Amino acid sequence: MSVHLLLSAGRGPQECAWALAQLLRRLEADAARQNLETHRAHTVPGDRAGTYRSVLIRIAGDGAEAFAASWTGTLCWQAPSPYRTGTGRKNWYVIAQPCQVGTPRTAFAEADVDIVACRTGGPGGQHRNKASTAVRATHRPTGLVVVVDTERQFSLNRRIAVRLLRQAVERRDEAAGRAATTARWRIHDELVRGNPTRVERPVTSNQDMAPQKQTRRRRRSAGPHLPPKAPI
């Protein structure tokens, strides 16, 4: 099980590209804790070193879809700007959306084509009007249909019909690939600032020391350590 997640800073300022890099590392660490594999399939760097305008990340493993859903939507990195000390803004927004990558190609085989002989009207001579030389070909996996009656021989029309069906299937796959690419590009413009689905912050030193303080308090509350009594 795998899913692709596209993270984009949209058209935000350079801090959003910085925030994307911070959120990406947080996401990868979170995935590792859940025994999920991540791979940066494609990255677009920001203007500053170590920042990203967009990242396409592949997440694989049991529960990948649920994990991706927990990171889907408007993400907020809450921290002061590392580039502008005078600004009071601390919320930097990034969008994350699942997307389709590498649309599958349709395997074309003549065994999947149903051929039916039929008659068509119009000029063409006595033989064409009396004999069923036209071909109606249907590609079962896709439902595509072509009708060919350009030749006076059934075998020639059949050959042309199969070739036209093959070309139609290829055009269908190409259109699906273009649609998937367009959908990915549209994500960059869907970033809505505010009302984030997830807010992340830098880990502070106080947070790091908290477990240690709790441990010391537990030790003090346990009272003084007394040596064991000597056996009688």
C-alpha positions as CSV (number, residue, x, y, z in Angstrom):
1,M,0.0,0.0,0.0
2,S,1.4,3.4,-1.0
3,V,0.1,6.9,-1.6
4,H,1.6,10.1,-2.9
5,L,1.3,13.3,-1.0
6,L,2.0,16.7,-2.6
7,L,3.1,19.5,-0.3
8,S,3.1,23.0,-1.7
9,A,4.0,26.4,-0.4
10,G,1.7,27.9,-3.1
11,R,2.4,31.5,-3.9
12,G,3.3,32.3,-0.3
13,P,6.5,34.2,0.8
14,Q,9.9,32.6,1.3
15,E,8.9,31.7,4.9
16,C,6.3,29.3,3.5
17,A,9.1,27.5,1.6
18,W,11.0,27.3,4.8
19,A,8.0,26.1,6.7
20,L,7.4,23.4,4.1
21,A,11.0,22.1,4.8
22,Q,10.3,22.0,8.5
23,L,6.9,20.2,8.0
24,L,8.5,17.7,5.6
25,R,11.0,16.7,8.2
26,R,8.3,16.4,10.9
27,L,6.2,14.3,8.6
28,E,9.1,12.0,7.7
29,A,9.9,11.5,11.4
30,D,6.3,10.8,12.2
31,A,6.1,8.2,9.4
32,A,9.3,6.5,10.7
33,R,7.7,6.2,14.2
34,Q,4.8,4.4,12.5
35,N,7.1,2.0,10.5
36,L,6.2,3.7,7.2
37,E,8.7,4.3,4.4
38,T,8.9,7.7,2.7
39,H,10.6,8.7,-0.5
40,R,10.9,12.2,-1.9
41,A,9.8,11.5,-5.5
42,H,10.1,15.1,-6.7
43,T,11.2,18.4,-5.2
44,V,11.2,22.0,-6.3
45,P,13.7,24.0,-4.2
46,G,12.9,27.4,-2.9
47,D,15.0,30.6,-3.3
48,R,17.0,29.9,-0.1
49,A,19.1,26.8,0.6
50,G,17.3,24.0,2.4
51,T,13.8,25.3,1.5
52,Y,11.2,23.9,-0.9
53,R,8.4,25.4,-3.0
54,S,6.9,21.9,-3.4
55,V,7.7,18.3,-2.6
56,L,6.0,15.1,-3.9
57,I,6.5,12.4,-1.3
58,R,5.7,8.7,-1.6
59,I,4.5,7.0,1.6
60,A,4.4,3.2,1.7
61,G,3.4,0.6,4.3
62,D,0.5,-0.6,6.3
63,G,-1.8,2.3,7.1
64,A,-0.2,4.7,4.5
65,E,-3.6,6.1,3.4
66,A,-4.7,6.8,7.0
67,F,-1.3,8.4,7.8
68,A,-1.5,10.6,4.6
69,A,-5.1,11.6,5.6
70,S,-3.8,12.9,9.0
71,W,-1.4,15.2,7.1
72,T,-3.9,16.3,4.4
73,G,-5.2,19.8,4.2
74,T,-3.8,23.2,5.2
75,L,-0.7,22.7,7.5
76,C,0.6,25.5,9.7
77,W,4.2,25.9,10.9
78,Q,4.1,28.2,13.9
79,A,7.4,30.0,14.5
80,P,8.9,33.4,14.0
81,S,10.4,34.2,10.6
82,P,14.1,33.3,10.3
83,Y,14.5,36.0,7.6
84,R,12.6,39.0,8.9
85,T,13.1,39.8,12.6
86,G,10.8,42.8,12.5
87,T,7.6,41.0,11.5
88,G,5.2,39.7,14.1
89,R,3.7,37.0,11.9
90,K,4.3,33.5,13.2
91,N,1.9,31.4,11.1
92,W,3.2,30.0,7.8
93,Y,0.9,27.9,5.7
94,V,1.4,24.9,3.4
95,I,-1.1,22.7,1.6
96,A,-0.8,18.9,1.4
97,Q,-3.1,16.8,-0.8
98,P,-2.9,13.2,-2.1
99,C,-2.5,13.0,-5.8
100,Q,-2.2,10.5,-8.6
101,V,1.2,9.8,-10.1
102,G,2.0,7.7,-13.1
103,T,-1.5,6.8,-14.4
104,P,-1.6,3.1,-15.5
105,R,-1.3,2.3,-19.2
106,T,-3.9,0.0,-20.8
107,A,-2.5,-3.2,-22.2
108,F,-4.0,-3.6,-25.6
109,A,-4.6,-7.2,-26.9
110,E,-6.6,-8.2,-30.0
111,A,-8.2,-11.0,-27.8
112,D,-10.0,-8.1,-25.9
113,V,-11.6,-6.9,-29.1
114,D,-15.1,-8.1,-30.2
115,I,-15.5,-8.0,-34.0
116,V,-19.0,-8.0,-35.6
117,A,-19.7,-7.9,-39.3
118,C,-22.3,-5.4,-40.3
119,R,-23.8,-3.6,-43.3
120,T,-23.7,0.1,-43.9
121,G,-25.6,2.2,-46.3
122,G,-24.4,4.6,-48.9
123,P,-22.7,4.2,-52.2
124,G,-20.2,1.5,-52.8
125,G,-21.4,-0.9,-55.5
126,Q,-23.6,-4.0,-55.5
127,H,-21.1,-6.1,-53.6
128,R,-20.9,-3.6,-50.7
129,N,-24.7,-3.3,-50.4
130,K,-25.4,-7.0,-50.4
131,A,-22.4,-8.4,-48.3
132,S,-21.6,-7.6,-44.6
133,T,-18.1,-6.3,-45.2
134,A,-18.2,-3.5,-42.6
135,V,-16.8,-4.1,-39.2
136,R,-17.9,-3.0,-35.8
137,A,-15.1,-3.4,-33.3
138,T,-15.4,-3.0,-29.5
139,H,-12.6,-2.9,-27.0
140,R,-14.1,-4.6,-24.0
141,P,-11.8,-3.2,-21.2
142,T,-12.5,0.4,-22.1
143,G,-15.8,0.2,-24.0
144,L,-14.3,2.1,-27.0
145,V,-16.1,1.3,-30.3
146,V,-15.1,1.9,-34.0
147,V,-17.0,1.2,-37.2
148,V,-15.0,0.7,-40.4
149,D,-16.5,0.3,-43.9
150,T,-13.9,2.0,-46.1
151,E,-12.8,-1.2,-47.8
152,R,-14.9,-3.7,-49.8
153,Q,-13.2,-6.7,-48.0
154,F,-14.1,-7.7,-44.5
155,S,-10.5,-8.7,-43.6
156,L,-9.2,-5.2,-44.6
157,N,-11.8,-3.4,-42.6
158,R,-11.1,-5.7,-39.6
159,R,-7.4,-4.8,-39.7
160,I,-8.1,-1.1,-39.9
161,A,-10.6,-1.3,-37.0
162,V,-8.1,-3.0,-34.7
163,R,-5.5,-0.4,-35.6
164,L,-7.9,2.5,-34.9
165,L,-8.9,0.9,-31.6
166,R,-5.3,0.6,-30.5
167,Q,-4.7,4.3,-31.3
168,A,-7.9,5.3,-29.5
169,V,-6.8,3.5,-26.4
170,E,-3.4,5.2,-26.5
171,R,-5.0,8.6,-26.8
172,R,-7.2,7.8,-23.9
173,D,-4.2,6.9,-21.7
174,E,-2.4,10.1,-22.8
175,A,-5.5,12.2,-21.9
176,A,-5.6,10.6,-18.4
177,G,-2.0,11.3,-17.9
178,R,-2.5,15.0,-18.8
179,A,-5.5,15.2,-16.5
180,A,-3.5,13.9,-13.6
181,T,-0.7,16.4,-14.2
182,T,-3.2,19.2,-14.4
183,A,-4.7,18.1,-11.1
184,R,-1.3,18.2,-9.4
185,W,-0.6,21.7,-10.7
186,R,-4.1,22.9,-9.5
187,I,-3.1,21.9,-5.9
188,H,-0.6,24.8,-5.8
189,D,-3.4,27.3,-6.1
190,E,-5.7,25.7,-3.6
191,L,-3.8,26.9,-0.5
192,V,-6.1,28.5,2.0
193,R,-4.4,30.5,4.7
194,G,-6.1,30.1,8.1
195,N,-8.2,27.4,9.7
196,P,-5.4,24.8,9.4
197,T,-6.1,21.1,9.8
198,R,-2.7,20.6,11.6
199,V,-0.4,23.0,13.5
200,E,3.2,22.1,14.1
201,R,5.8,24.0,16.2
202,P,9.5,23.7,16.8
203,V,10.5,21.5,19.7
204,T,11.7,23.8,22.5
205,S,14.4,23.0,25.1
206,N,11.7,23.1,27.8
207,Q,9.9,20.3,26.1
208,D,13.1,18.3,25.9
209,M,13.7,18.7,29.6
210,A,10.2,18.0,30.8
211,P,10.6,14.2,31.0
212,Q,13.8,14.6,33.0
213,K,12.1,17.0,35.5
214,Q,9.2,14.5,36.0
215,T,11.7,11.8,36.7
216,R,13.5,13.9,39.4
217,R,10.2,14.7,41.0
218,R,9.2,11.0,41.2
219,R,12.6,10.2,42.8
220,R,12.1,12.9,45.4
221,S,8.6,11.9,46.3
222,A,9.8,8.3,46.9
223,G,11.6,9.5,50.0
224,P,15.2,8.8,51.1
225,H,16.9,5.6,50.1
226,L,17.4,3.4,53.1
227,P,20.0,0.5,53.1
228,P,18.6,-3.0,53.6
229,K,18.5,-4.3,57.1
230,A,21.3,-6.8,58.1
231,P,20.0,-10.3,58.5
232,I,19.5,-11.5,62.1
